[in-house]
């Protein structure tokens, strides 16, 4: 089955095309990648697909601080946000992209605007890809040439190929701005794996994705799989990780997971276990504390964010992304609506000062 290439919108007259992917990676992107790679190479866990090691022979892992970014939403991210994020000391932003929405020109325009905003502030982008629709249904809906009696396995395979094509196309188009790409977000929660039967569908899907990614040279590092829990022995997250990488050595360069509620000691232990068992570093692509809907309110958020960032040197992870920059008014409950470090770019919470106190002094 042929896969349509992602349509590329023409640059608008006001777009700063220098911030898009047509040039070489910026100094900030090269510096951030080098710092992360230095920490990754410290565990001697270089995979065949990892981008080249830092060129500077003097780079030492023990002198490189964990790179800290913050999550932004495609719908609300602005240039003012990007500049405020940079001024707070963050070194990148994490941005989610829904591959099933990429056919929508308005969605493409928002995506391009987000990259432009990040580029104007000199912020590299960690891009997390997933689909919000059931993958088998998506494959049938978009591929009328497939027979109605096609097997579920074939449907899943077709959808995986389309997903990989979208990932590769965006990774290439915005390669001068992308810090890394992350394959999926919290597949171990049913809400984020709408296909269902995750124990039997996630592994085959991701193995097909990996085979497609291997067919074209990696231009940016690849993380997997944004697991909702640390993939330590005996967990569903660990079972999914094993299923996804089985027979696919080098598909991902780092294991990514979310560390809500974990202590620095638990994070450090998870990092050691993941490195020992999988030969890869662990990166944390979500950690955060809400300012409402939990005991202590803004004061607790401020204290816990400050304590977490101060403890980063003990966690043995090269990258952490804080959830999130700005409150999400459409969140499902009070907690989910108030994880932001700011209400708006012009209305910061006290937790933002806790971030500045750590990141600007490193």
N, C-alpha and C positions, 0 to 999 in steps of 0.2 A: 504494500500500500504506500502510495506517495504521501509525503507530509508537506503541507504548505508552509512556506517560510513566513516568519513573523513579519507582517507589514510594518514598514518604517515610516513614521510620519515625517513630512517635510519640516525642516526647521522653521520656526516662526521668525518674523523679522526682529523680535525682541529677544530671541534666545541667544545665550552666550555659547556659541557652538564650540568655543575653545574648551569648555568644561565637559564636553561630551567625549566619546571614546575614540575619536578619530586621530588623536595624538598619542604621545607616549605617556606612561603613568607619571603623575606629579611627584615632586620631591617628597611631599607628605605621605603619599601612598607607598612609595618605595621605602621610606623610613619606617613606616608602620609595619609593612610586610617584613622588613629585615628584622625588626625587633621581635615579632612573633616567631619568625623562622629560627632566630637564635635560640629562643626558648624551646622550640620544637626539637632542634637538633641536639639540645643538651641531653635528651633521652635516647639519642641514637635511633630515632624512629622515622627515618626518611622513607617515604613510600615512592614507588616508581613514578607516580603522577605528580609529586610535589614540585612546585616551581623551584627554580634554582636557589641555591643557598646564598646568603648575603655575600656580596662581593668583597666587603671590607674584612680582611683577615683579623682585624683587631676587635670585632664584635664578640662580646662574651655574654653567655646566657645569664651569668650571675649579676651582670650590671644592667640587665634589661628589665624594666618594670612591666608588669602585666598591662597590656593595652586595654583601655576601658572605653567602651562606647555606650550609646543609649538608643533605645528603640523609638522610631517615629512611625507615624501612620501616613500612608500614601495620600489619604483624603485631606489631611490637615497640615501637612508639613509645608512650611514656608521658608523663604530666604531669611526672614527675621529669626525664625526658629534656628536655622542652621548657624547663623552668626552667633546667637546666644549660646548654642551648644558648644561651638568652638571656643568661645570666650570662657566657658566654665571649665575647660581643660579636657573635654572628651576628645578622643583621637579618631573616632569613626561613628557612623550611624548604622543601625540595623533597620532594614526596610523589607517588608513582606510583599511578595507579588503572587497574585492568583493566576495561574496559567490558563484556567478556563475562562478568564475575562479578557485575555489579550486580543481577542478578535474585535473588541469594542474600541472604537477610535477615541472615545472620551476617556476610557481607562488608559489607553496608550499615552494620551496627552498628559494625564496626571502623573504617570510614571516618568515621562520625559521631564516634566516640570520638577519632580522630586530630585532627579539626578542633577538638573541644572542648579537647584537650590543648594544641594550638597557641594557641588563643584565650586560655586561662588564663595563658599566658606572654607574651601580646602579640606573637606571632610571625605575620606574614603567611605565606601558603602559596602556593608555586609548584606547580601541579598538572600532572603529566605524564600524558597519557592514551594508552593503547594497548590492543590486544586481543592475547591470547595464543593465540588460535585462528585458523586460516585463515579469511580474511574471506568468501570465497565459500561455504565450507561453513557458516559461521556464519549467513549470510543464509538459506540453504536450511533449516537446522535450526530456525531460529526463525520461519520464515514458511511454514507449511504451505499457505497459499493460493497460493504460487508454483508454477507448473507444473514437474514434474520435468525437462522438456526446455528449461528457461530457459537462455539463453545465459550464458556466463561473465561477459560485460560487464554484463548485467543483474543478475547475482548480486552483483558487486562494487559496483554502484551502490546496490543495496538495502542492502548492509552499510554503505556509507559514510553513507547517510542515518540509519541507526540509530545509528552512531557519533556523528554530529554532534548528534543529538537528545540522547544521553546527555551529551555535553560541554556543550551549552547548558543542560540542566536542572541539572547540578551547578554550573555557573558562576553560574546565577541563584540557586540555593538558598544557596550559600556566598559570594555576591558581596561581603559585608562583610568577608571574611577572605582572599579570593584576591588575591594579588599579580599573577599572570598565569596563563594556561593554556598548556601546551605540547602540541602535536599530535605524538604518537608519540615513540619512543625508539629510536635506532640502527637505522633501517630499512635502512641500507646494510650491515648484518650479517644474514645469513640467519637466525640464531637469533632475531632480533627482528622479522623479517618472515615469519611462517609461511605466508603465502599463496603465496610463491614467485614467480619471474619478476619480481623487483622492478623491473627496467627497464621492463616493460610494464604493471605493475599499480599501482605506487605513484602515478604521476602522475594517472591517471584517478580513483583512489580519493580522493586529496587534493583534486582539483579539485571533485569532488562535495561533499566535506566543506565546502570553502570556499563553494560556492554556497549551502549550507544555513546556514552561519554568517552569511552576508551577509543572509539573509532576516529575521534578528532583530537588533536593535541590540546591538553589543558592550557588555557591562558591565565587562569587564576586558580588558587587553591579551592578544594572542595571539602566541606564539612558535612557530617551526617550524624544523626538525622533529626536534630532538634527535639530529642526525647524529653518527655515530661518529667521523668525521674532519672537519676543517675543509673546507668546500666551496670550495676554491680550484680554479682552472681545471685541467681535465684529470682530475679525480677523479670517482669514482662518486657521491660526496656532492653534488658540483656538478651532475652530470647529473640527479640526483633532485630537487634544489632547483629547477632550471630547469623540469623536467616538472611539478612540483607547482604552481608559481605562474604557469605560462604561461596568459595570458588571464585571470588572476585578480589584477589589481592591488589591493593593499591587503588581501589576505587575512590576511597576517601582519604584525605590527608590528616583529618582529626575527627574525633568523636565529639559531637555537640549534644549538650543536654541542658535542662533547666534546673536550677538549684534552689528553688523556693523553700524556705524553712530549714535549710541545711546549715550546720555550724561550719566554721573554718576547718575544724578537725575532720568532719565528715567529708568535706570537699577534698581536702588533701588526701584522705584515705581512698576516695573514689579515683582521684587522679593517678595514684600509685597503682591501684588495681587495674585500671584501664590500660595504663602503659605496660604493665607486666603481662596482661593477658592478650592484648591486641596490638602491642607495639606501636601505639599511636598516642599522642597527647590528647587530653580532654579539654575542651573549651566550653565555657558557660555562656549560652546565648540568651538566657533570661534569668534574671534575679531581681526582685523588687519587693517593696513594702507599700501597702496603701496608706493613705492619710485619713481615711474614713472607713467605717465598717469593721474596725479592729480596735482592740484595747489600746488606749494611749493617743490615738489620733495623730496629728501632725508632729507632736513632740516625739512620739515613738518612732515615726517614720524617719525623722531627722537623726535621732540617736542611732537607729539600726543601720541606716545608710552609711553614716559616718564610720561606725564600728566595722561594717563589712569592708568598706574600701581600705580602711587602715590595716586590715588583716590580710590583704591580698598577697603580700610577700610570702605568707605561710601556706598558701593554697596550692602552689605548684601547677598553676594553669596560665597559659600565655595570653588568654583573651577572656574578657567578661563584658557582656552587654547588659546594661541596667534597663529594667522595664518600669516605667517608660518615661519619655520626655514630658508629654503633655497629657492631661486628663482626657479620658474618652467618655464623653457625655452619653454615648449610646451603649455603654457597657450593660451587661445583663443584671448587675446588682450594684449595691453601693460600693463594695470593695473594688469591683472591676472598673467602676467609673472614676476611681480616685487613686490610681497608682502613679500618676504624673508627678514629676519634680516641679512642674509649674502647672497653673491653671491655664494660662496663656503665656506667650513669650514676655508679655508686659506684666504678668502677675505671678511671680515666682513664689514657691513655698519655702519654708525654712530649710527643707532638706537640700535645696539647691546650694545653699551656702555650705552645708556639710560636704557636698561634693567638691566645691571650689577649695575648701580648706585642705582637702587631701590632694586632689589632682594638680592644682596649681603650684603645689610646693614640692612636687617630685622632681 
